[in-house]
Amino acid sequence: MGEEGTEGTVHLLCLAASSGVPLFCRSSRGGAPARQQLPFSVIGSLNGVHMFGQNLEVQLSSARTEDTTVVLLVGLEELTNISNIERLKKELRASYGLIDSLLGDSELIGDLTQCVDCVVPPEGSLLQEALSGFAEAAGTNFASLVVSGRVVVATESWWRLGTPEAVLLPWLVGSLPPQAARDYPVYLPHGSPTVPHRLLTLTLLPGLELCLVCGPRPPLSQLDPQLLERWWQPMLDPLRACLPLGPRALPAGFPLHTDILGLLLLHLELKRCLFTVEPSGDKDPSPEQRRCVLRSFYTLVTAVHFPPEPGQQEDKAEDAAQQPQVPKACYLVSGTEEPGTGWRLVALQSGPRRLLLLLSAQSPVHGLRGLATRTLHALTPLL
C-alpha cells in the first residue's frame, strides 16, 4: 500500500506485493472523495521502490520530498498471496466506503487514538438492560447501539473485542449509506482475520442503529418486527434522546465551562473515548478547525509528553529513581501576540484517564490546569 499527498490530495494505493498489480486506489481532497487518480508511472515507481527494498531484505516505511510523502505498508498474508486478482479487486470494493471515510475529514477520532468513539446517553442503564435482553433473545453475545458511528451502549462481549475491530465496526456502520437492515460479512482483524462473521444492523431511528456480530445464526429474517417491538418500543423516548449525541457526545445540560471549545477524554485501559468540538454555541474557530487542532495536539502530547499506555508512569517505587519524570499536565498557547485571539490547549493525565481541552483565547493561562482538573473530575463518572 502507498499513500501520497499532492496539492492537498491524499491517495491510498494498494498493490499486490508479489506482482505489483494495483488492487485499488482511493483519493481524498479536502476531506472529501476526489476523482484525481495516481498516474500509472507513479504506481509503477511505488512498486519498484517496494520490490527493490524487499530484494535487499529492507522494509521501506516512508520517503519524503518537499511536497510529497510516500508510505509503504505491509498487508495480511491473504493480500500478499493472491490467487485470483480480479476476484480480490471485486471483493475489496465493499471496503471503499470505510476507506474513504478514514481518508476524509471524519467527526470521529478512533483512527488516531485507537479508542472507541462513544457517547453518554441520558438513560444508559435502561438502554443497556434492553440491549442485553435483546441480544440474548436474538442468540448473540455481541451487540451495540451506534449513533453516527459512535457507540451508545454495548454488551460485555462487544467491549471485549480487540482494538482494531472495536474501533472499525462502529466506524464502518457510520460510513455506510442509510438502510433499514443489513447482513454484512466482516473479517475481524484481531479475532477472526480469515473467517468472516456477519454484521447485522437494524435501524431503530434515523441515524441510530442496532448492531449484532454473529455467526451463521440468527438469520436476519428471525429478527422480526415483533421481537424488535417487544424490546425497543418501550425505549422510544430514551432512544430519541440519543440522536443529538452524535456531534456533542455528552447529554444536554451537562455542565461545561463556557471557554471549552472542544474536548477529548480517553480511558486508556477501557480503550474508549469521548470527543466533541461542539460543546456550546457557534464560536470561532469552525468545528473542522477545532477537530484538526485537537488531533494535532493529541499527537504532540502522546509523542512527547505522555506515555502511550496507562501504568507506564506508575513504576515500582524501587525503580522510580532510575525512571525519567513523566509530566501530569501540559499546555500550549496560540495567538498571544494579539490579545483575545487564538486559543489555549491543555492536557491532563490522571491514572488511566487523559483529558485534552481546546479553550477560547479568553481563558486565562494561569487557570488552565485548574479548569482541566475540574472538568476531568466532572467527566470521570461518565467514562
Disulfide bonds with the S-S distance in Angstrom:
none
